[in-house]
Amino acid sequence: MDDARDFGRIVEAHYAPLYRFAVSLCRHEGDACDLVQETFRIWAEKGHQLADITKVKSWLFTTLHRLHLAAQRRVVRFPHHELTEVETELPEVPPELPARLDWQVLLDCLAQVDEIYRAPVVLFYLEDLPYQEIARMLEIPLGTVKSRLSRGMGQLQRIVTARLGGGELGREAIA
């Protein structure tokens, strides 16, 4: 099988989950597209080095997460301030609360969860990855994964409850 077909198959199989993970991390569709594109560019360049092809998904998610962290470090070092310069000129529009929890509301609430907890929550609840794989991808101990999941879900529940004015948020509401 030629490399172009393998690459196409890998992109087809993993694009959607990678894109969802990227959106949950960076909160902007354009940035998410850039992250996914860069991840596949790196795969095209270095993917042949992966000895066990069954680890493609882990490799892609790990690479995307590392790219996101590197981008965040750049943002901290070189912040962009355009919005704050015109903030006083913007009209104040109060947010309209939705009648029910939908995907966009969940993404908005998930974006408010501390970044350290967001990745494990997304990988476990939205991508259905086991604890061990999450630990390997994020390069953290298994106990830390469980702790971050618990704390992340607690934060997410408080955020959703505050936004919607009550109610419970469990795994069923996310899935």
C-alpha distance (Angstrom), angle and dihedral (degrees) to the residues before:
residue distance angle dihedral
M1 . . .
D2 3.79 . .
D3 3.81 122.2 .
A4 3.82 94.7 -115.5
R5 3.82 91.7 60.4
D6 3.81 91.8 46.1
F7 3.79 90.4 49.8
G8 3.80 91.6 48.6
R9 3.77 91.4 49.5
I10 3.80 92.0 49.6
V11 3.79 92.0 49.1
E12 3.79 91.1 48.1
A13 3.80 93.0 49.1
H14 3.80 98.2 44.7
Y15 3.80 108.3 26.8
A16 3.82 98.3 91.0
P17 3.84 97.6 47.7
L18 3.80 91.2 43.8
Y19 3.80 90.9 49.7
R20 3.84 92.0 50.0
F21 3.80 90.1 49.3
A22 3.80 91.2 48.1
V23 3.82 92.7 49.6
S24 3.79 90.6 50.3
L25 3.79 90.7 51.5
C26 3.79 102.3 43.8
R27 3.83 101.4 23.3
H28 3.82 94.3 -142.1
E29 3.78 124.5 94.3
G30 3.79 93.8 -145.7
D31 3.79 92.7 51.8
A32 3.81 89.8 45.0
C33 3.81 90.8 53.3
D34 3.80 90.0 49.9
L35 3.82 91.4 50.1
V36 3.79 93.0 49.8
Q37 3.79 92.3 45.5
E38 3.80 91.4 49.9
T39 3.81 90.4 47.6
F40 3.80 91.3 54.6
R41 3.82 91.0 43.8
I42 3.80 88.9 56.3
W43 3.81 89.8 45.8
A44 3.81 90.2 53.2
E45 3.78 89.1 50.4
K46 3.81 101.0 40.6
G47 3.79 107.1 13.1
H48 3.78 92.7 100.9
Q49 3.81 87.5 68.8
L50 3.81 92.0 66.4
A51 3.80 105.5 104.0
D52 3.83 97.3 -165.7
I53 3.82 110.2 49.7
T54 3.83 90.0 -164.9
K55 3.81 87.2 71.8
V56 3.82 93.7 63.0
K57 3.82 93.7 108.1
S58 3.80 93.1 50.9
W59 3.79 91.2 45.7
L60 3.80 92.4 51.0
F61 3.82 94.8 46.8
T62 3.81 91.9 45.6
T63 3.80 91.5 48.7
L64 3.81 92.2 48.2
H65 3.82 91.3 48.6
R66 3.81 91.5 50.1
L67 3.81 91.0 48.8
H68 3.81 89.4 51.5
L69 3.81 92.2 50.0
A70 3.81 90.8 49.1
A71 3.81 90.3 50.5
Q72 3.81 90.3 49.8
R73 3.80 90.7 52.3
R74 3.83 88.9 52.1
V75 3.81 90.9 50.3
V76 3.80 90.9 51.6
R77 3.79 91.8 49.0
F78 3.80 95.3 43.0
P79 3.82 108.9 25.2
H80 3.79 121.4 -167.4
H81 3.81 113.0 -133.5
E82 3.81 107.3 -179.0
L83 3.80 95.6 114.7
T84 3.79 94.6 50.0
E85 3.79 90.4 51.7
V86 3.81 91.7 61.0
E87 3.80 98.6 29.5
T88 3.81 94.2 110.3
E89 3.82 90.7 54.9
L90 3.81 94.8 54.8
P91 3.81 118.2 97.7
E92 3.78 115.8 -115.8
V93 3.78 109.0 -117.4
P94 3.81 116.6 179.0
P95 3.81 113.6 -135.1
E96 3.79 117.9 -106.4
L97 3.80 112.0 -130.1
P98 3.80 115.9 -132.1
A99 3.80 121.4 -119.1
R100 3.82 91.6 -128.3
L101 3.78 140.1 12.2
D102 3.79 111.5 -90.1
W103 3.79 134.6 166.7
Q104 3.83 95.1 -86.9
V105 3.82 92.4 49.3
L106 3.78 89.8 49.4
L107 3.82 91.5 49.3
D108 3.81 90.8 48.8
C109 3.80 91.1 50.3
L110 3.81 92.0 43.3
A111 3.80 89.1 53.2
Q112 3.82 88.3 61.2
V113 3.81 93.3 56.2
D114 3.80 112.5 102.1
E115 3.79 108.8 -89.8
I116 3.80 93.1 -122.3
Y117 3.82 89.5 62.1
R118 3.81 98.7 35.0
A119 3.82 98.3 72.8
P120 3.84 96.0 52.8
V121 3.83 91.4 44.9
V122 3.81 92.2 51.1
L123 3.79 94.2 44.5
F124 3.82 93.3 48.4
Y125 3.79 103.0 37.6
L126 3.80 103.1 29.0
E127 3.80 102.0 29.2
D128 3.85 96.5 33.2
L129 3.79 94.1 -134.4
P130 3.82 119.3 160.8
Y131 3.81 121.3 -113.2
Q132 3.80 92.9 -107.5
E133 3.80 93.4 54.7
I134 3.79 91.6 47.3
A135 3.80 89.9 50.4
R136 3.81 90.4 51.2
M137 3.82 93.9 45.6
L138 3.80 95.6 48.2
E139 3.80 92.4 36.2
I140 3.81 94.2 -127.5
P141 3.83 131.9 123.8
L142 3.81 119.6 -88.1
G143 3.81 91.9 -114.8
T144 3.79 89.9 54.0
V145 3.81 90.1 53.3
K146 3.82 90.7 53.6
S147 3.79 91.9 46.0
R148 3.81 93.6 48.6
L149 3.81 90.9 47.2
S150 3.79 91.0 52.7
R151 3.79 94.2 46.3
G152 3.80 92.7 42.0
M153 3.80 92.8 51.7
G154 3.81 89.6 47.3
Q155 3.80 90.3 53.2
L156 3.81 92.0 45.0
Q157 3.80 91.2 50.2
R158 3.82 91.9 50.8
I159 3.82 91.6 47.5
V160 3.80 94.1 48.8
T161 3.80 91.8 44.0
A162 3.80 91.0 51.2
R163 3.79 92.0 46.0
L164 3.78 96.9 46.6
G165 3.80 97.3 34.1
G166 3.82 98.4 -115.5
G167 3.78 141.6 -22.2
E168 3.77 135.4 107.8
L169 3.80 128.1 -81.1
G170 3.76 116.7 -157.0
R171 3.79 135.2 160.4
E172 3.81 90.0 -81.1
A173 3.82 91.8 60.1
I174 3.79 91.6 53.7
A175 3.79 100.2 42.2
